[in-house]
Amino acid sequence: MRTAVVPQFGLDHLAVIERPEPTPGPGQVVVAVKAVSLNYRDLMVVRGQYNPRMPLPRVPCSDCAGEVLAVGDDVLSVKPGDRVCGTFMQNWADGSLSESAAKSALGGAIDGVLAEKVVLNAGGVVPVPPHLSFAEAATLPCAAVTAWNALTTDFNPAGKTVLLQGTGGVSVFALQFATALGAKVLITSGRDDKLKRALDMGAAAGVNYQQTPDWDKWARQQTGGVGVDLVVEVGGAGTLERSVKATRHGGRVALIGVLSGAGTFDPLPLLMKGITLRGIFVGSRAMFEAMNTTITRHAIRPVIDRVFGWDEVKEAFRHLEGAGHFGKVVVNVG
């Protein structure tokens, strides 16, 4: 079967090779992968920026959807023919994130899913929402669950104002979920055409951060000077200071990404404003299942920017690298 591997770091070294057909052991399932979606983390893995000491070769990517082909003798929760997604962390069923769960992250701590067939834990798959295609479902495990975790854990977005950064996978899902759950959404982007698409999808207001670098002041203006209830922070150190400034007293910042690179941050405003800063590392299977209930109830469809084929795997990563996409980048596997 075809499998993508990183034999040495660097996108030019990414290769598609043949590997033996997998078989399930106890507590495992074999999934025929139909589609894989790419995240910025996957690009960092391939480049060697995610974990420079990662053992190689490594199969990249955490997000897939497909059909169960075979199950271990003791598996009763799924059966051949079921349409499933793999969970980002194979050993995180519910509750708080643990070290052991973090060490079960696909495409990082262990081999990922950019292959024609993969072995997953029986407890590490969830049913695909019935109205979604495999390509759409493949976008859910990382970006969608991350957005859901940020918006719903110890927080009710109904009637609240949420500030989103950019129009990558997490932010677009957060826009869809937040509007479905009754929040007012403000959004930033470096491109006016992307802002227009976000407004068409339900954002209440948007600002071009290239033209308005003090977007934190803009956000406060949009809330009558009070500040937003929640910022979904995907920039990291380089944007965290402005996110805190944009947040109301007693508000929340969900820290997800590191896209803005290095920066310095003074934690004093967090203290003075009583702001909760919460790190988000995707989410559990229970969160995935709760999210899928909302996706099904509201008939939410993931936004796919472009779908690539097996012979275009490097091009798919380069498209992601170019940062011109709106929504998710998908590789059609089977």
C-alpha positions, 0 to 999 in steps of 0.5 A: 500500500502507498504510504507517505513518509518523512525519511529526513526533514525537509519538504523536498524529502517527503516521499511516497513508498510502498509498505505491507498491508496492516492487520489489526491487533487486540483493541485495534481497527484497520481503516481504508483511508479515503481522505487526509487533511493538512494542518500547519503542524503537519508542515512543521513536522515535515520541515523538522520544526515541530520536534527536531529530535523526532525519530525518522522515518515518520508518517505525517498527518493527524487527520483522516476519514475512511471506512473500517476494513477489519477489527480486532477479535475483541472490538465491538464498538465499530464494525467493517463498513463503518465510516469513521474519523481518527481522533488526533490523540488516540488515547484521550477519551475524555477529561483533562489532557494527560501526558500519556494522551499527548504521547498518542498524537498521530503524525507526531508522537506516533506515525500518522495517517497519510497512507492508504490504510492505517491501524487505529485504536478502536477507541480512537475513531468516531463516526462520520456525521452522515451528511459529510463526504470523506473529504469534509470529514477528514478536516475535523480531527485537529482544526475543528476539535481545537476550535470546539474545545476553545469555544465550549470548554467552561464557556458558553458562547451564546450571546458572547462576542468572540474575536478570531484571528485569520481564516485558517482551518481553526478560525473558519471552524470557530466562525461556523461553530460560534455563529451556530451557537449564538455568538457575535464574531469579530475576525481579522485577516491580512486580505480583504477578499478573505474578510469578505468571505468571512462576513458572508459566512456570518462574521459581524465585522472584520478588519485587515490587520495589515491596514489596521495593525492596532486591531485590538483597539478596533475590537474594543471599539466594536464592543463599546470599549469593553472588550471581547469575551473570548479571543481564539489566539492562533498567532502565539507570542507575536500577537498575544499582547494585542489579544489580551488588550482586546479582551474584557476584564474577566474574559478569556484567551484560548491560546492555540497556535504559534503562527506569528513566530517569536515575541515578548509578552508581559503577563501583568495585564492578565493579572490586572484584568483577571483574564483566563489564558488557556492553552488548547491542544486539540481535544478528546474523543468526547469533545469530538462526539459532542462537536459532531452532534452540533455539526449534524444538528446545524448541517454544518459543512467544513470549508475546503479550499482545495483537494489534491491527489496522491501524486500531488502530495508535495504540492498540497503541502506547498499550497498550505505553506503559501498561506493563500488558502481559505479553509482546509487543504485535503489530499484524496487518498482512496 
